[in-house]
Amino acid sequence: MTPTSLHRATRRAWPARIAGAFAVLASLAGCASSDPEQGAQVTGRHRSPKGFVNNDIGTVTKSFADVLRLFSERDFFGPGQPPPQPTPMVQPELAALKANALAGAAMKPSATWIGHATVLVQAGGLNVLTDPMFSERASPVSFIGPKRQRPPGVALADLPHIDAVVVSHNHFDHLDRDSVRALARQAGGPPVFLVPLGQAAWFADQGIAGAVELDWWQSHRIGAVEFFLTPVQHWSGRSLTDRNQTLWGGWAVFAPDFQWYFAGDTGWTGDFRRTREHFAERQASAGFDLALIPIGAYEPNWFMQPQHVNPREAVALHQEVRAHHSIAVHWGTFDLSSEALDQPPRDLAAARQAAGLPDDAFEALAIGQTRWLPPRSAP
């Protein structure tokens, strides 16, 4: 392409890039206004007059000036950076996953990365899906906003029957309307939707009754498996008017033969230590068999640090919750921040080496890849 044709192509791309830029900023910064609750003291139910707050720093809201600075640094109007290496993909083990889904008490623990923060976890006789997002864009509309760079590793139609869905928070890249509606229509009946406080009304608006709302440390049992919502450091919002009006969190899941943790979206926080301490007696210091930990959307650090861990912090999170094995999520699927899509696993490898961890202790799977894991001895 000649310089002239590149310039013309760039000019033609401006409208879409500008629209996409605003969608990205909306997804990362919410209303992007200065919030007087910054540093608010936590109430008994982690609420403030303006909504839910975090345990350590109140709210992670950025000022409008910060958002403008981010906008200028990302150079949304320029020709853009060369595309990174595509996120690796593999053909999913559909036959094995579907056979395992029907195995009941003989189910083998497994985790299949579908993309972004969506993982199929099979353990304890249940098929559980985290943060369902199968759509083309992480946006309130279908024609602008962060576009999926790789298709889902397992299509919605190819999933086994899902017993439960755990939702960490209501951002568009973690809670997708069309995906939720499709899951509710699955053959054999809808899954149980487990959500943080305040989200059941949104599910009801989608025609889905009975979503189970939980506060931090509350739990819900399905069969022999108990699901706890745990505190993490983040925020919520799907419009300019609902910031922090619903809760966010991670999930600690306890089956008789397998225990796993999903961090959702989070900045570095003392909540990881609190989670370890909260479940110490239940785990007998054994830690989690599996942790699903985000590693992407961390640059620029000055903007992202309160709400997203970087790979070095992700490794520390792995250690803090005493995970035996961790799988990286929240990377390589949507372009949400300044680092290249293929940078997080490289930074994870460096952080893992610096911490003296073996390569298989905390790994970045290919989209569609399944990791089969050993069960623990039942009590």
Secondary structure, 3 states (H helix, E strand, C coil): CCHHHHHHHHHHHHHHHHHHHHHHHHHHHCCCCCCCCCCCCCCCCCEECCEECECCCECCCCCHHHHHHHHHHHCCCCCCCCCCCCCCECCCCHHHHHHHHCCHHHCCCEEEEEECCEEEEEECCEEEEECCCCCCECCCCCCCCCECCCCCCCCHHHCCCCCEEECCCCCCCCCCHHHHHHHHCCCCCCCEEEEECCCHHHHHHCCCCCCEEECCCCEEEECCEEEEEECCECCCCCCCCCCCCCCCCEEEEEECCEEEEECCCCECCCHHHHHHHHCHHHHCCCCCCEEEEECCCCCCHHHHCCCCCCHHHHHHHHHHCCCCCEEEECCCCCCCCCCCCCHHHHHHHHHHHHCCCCHHHEECCCECCEEECCCCCCC
